[in-house]
Amino acid sequence: GTLRGHSNTVASVAFNNDGTLIASGSWDNTVRLWDPTTMEEKGTLRGHSNTVASVAFNNDGTLIASGSWDNTVRLWDPTTMEEKGTL
């Protein structure tokens, strides 16, 4: 299937370790979370002011790191979809 929702090029995609969540980073400055079973969007993480070039989960899936052309790395909680910090 195809996951649709970003309004520009998708630059990075990552699965969490148990395969229950996908994060995608895009030139639309967002990170989107997806359920790979239902193919539904679970939410959109907003905060970057430029392209999100990379996304990664930590080992236990409790954080997502997103790297952007805005010269920041942001940390997100995939459950609450809240930003936890900026590096």
N, C-alpha and C positions, 0 to 999 in steps of 0.2 A: 504494500500500500504506500501511499504518499501522504506525508504530513504537510499540511498547508496552513500558513498563518503569517509567516514573515512577509514583509513588503519589499525585501531586497535580498541580495545574495546571501546564502548561508555559508559561513566561513568555517564553522567548527561544530562537531557533534560528538557527544560522549554518552555512554550508558553508565548507570550506577552499577555496582558490583553484582547485585542480584538480578539485574536485567529488568527491573520493574519501572524504571524511569529513564527518559532520554532528556538531555539538555542540548539545545542548539543555540549557537551564537551567530549573529547576523550583522550585515552592513546596515540594517535598520536600527542599530544601536541597542538591541534588546537580546535577552536570553529568554528562550521559551522552553517550558517543561512539557513533556509529552508522556502519555501512557502508551507503551508499545503494544499492549494487548488490545485496547479499545481504539487506538489511533486518535484519541482525543487530546486536545491541548488542556493541560492542567493549570497553566498560568503563564504570565509574562513578567519577567524581572526587568524593571526599568531603573536607570540611574546613570548609565554611561552616556557620554555626549558625543561618541564617535563609534565607529565599527567595533563590534565584539569579535576579535580574531581567534580567541581560544576559550574553551570551557573544559573543566575537569571536576570530577567528584573526588572527595577524600575517600580513604579506604572503607569507612563504615557508612558512607552515603549521607552523612549529617551536614556536609557543607559542599557548596559548589564554588569554585573559583572561576572568575571570568576575567580575561585579559583583553584590554581595549587599546585602540589607537588614540584614546584620550589620555594615554600614559598612566592609567591606573589598573590595578587589580582589585576587583571587588569580591567579597565573600558573602555568600547568600545561604540562608536556611531553606532547603527545598520543601520543607513541610509548611512553614509559615509564609514562605516567599518573601521574607524580609531581608534587607541588607544587614549584614552583621559587622561589616567594616570595610575600609578602603585602605589599600597599601599604595 
